[in-house]
């Protein structure tokens, strides 16, 4: 189908261009059109034996209890089964006084993920015309050990071992924070760059927003008008953290900030670890991170 790609915490799919993100969670997405909910997804990894009824109750609890909607088993359209033939599929529906929903619980034995997908319409109205096409594009894992991320106007291609800790989407500023073992990764996006860089250069912006030291060449390893990369180890200024840093190496931070004139954005990435962070590690992250 033609549309926009959405990828978040392991799942990916295409949705119509007119659909927007209404709400996000670490493993949750709600899509809206013209201010009305049209599709909802929740997913989780399964530990132990998969029980469809238990997972429907668990994943559906967020909306079924709150809005007094009882999920009941329901056969799915043949086109849904065809689109979802790689999964174990369990259909359901619900109806209240003004709205109705129809959806499916998907279970992938390979990656052991369970995903609840439901389409929401006013009572008596048909399902979205694109429902089967959307389901046909749905995936809950890659086979190469990596994970796609694509939301709003940013995208990233990261090792699947990076776990999302927290995120922030605000007007003009996005932040994603990941962890993989002892390593932490932060991705930033600012815009519009033309406004933000109107009265300052990129170096000054990096000092203000990413902790670049103002001293000349302090840790800077590469710099142009549109690109700066630097590395440093920072000791805590007060308390026990400062004392312990004299006995243990403080974390190394390797950072990069760059201006993307084509999309009018400023992007940033920071890798932090108590071990050595090599330039190639940051380069791999930045090569897969961009804006639209």
Secondary structure, DSSP 8 states (H G I E B T S, - for coil): --SEEEEETTEEEEE-TT-EEEEEETTEEEEEETTEEEEEEEEEE--SS--HHHHHHHHHHHHHTTTT---EE----HHHHHHTTTSEEEEEEEE-SSEEEEEEEEEETTTTEEEEEEEEEETT----TTHHHHHHT-BS--SSSEEEEEETTEEEEEETT-EEEEEEEETTEEEEEEEETTEEEEEEEEE-HHHHTSSS-HHHHHHHHS---SSTTSSEEEE-SSEEEEEEE---SSHHHHHHTTTS---EEEEEEEEETTTTEEEEEEEEESS---HHHHHHHHHT-EE-
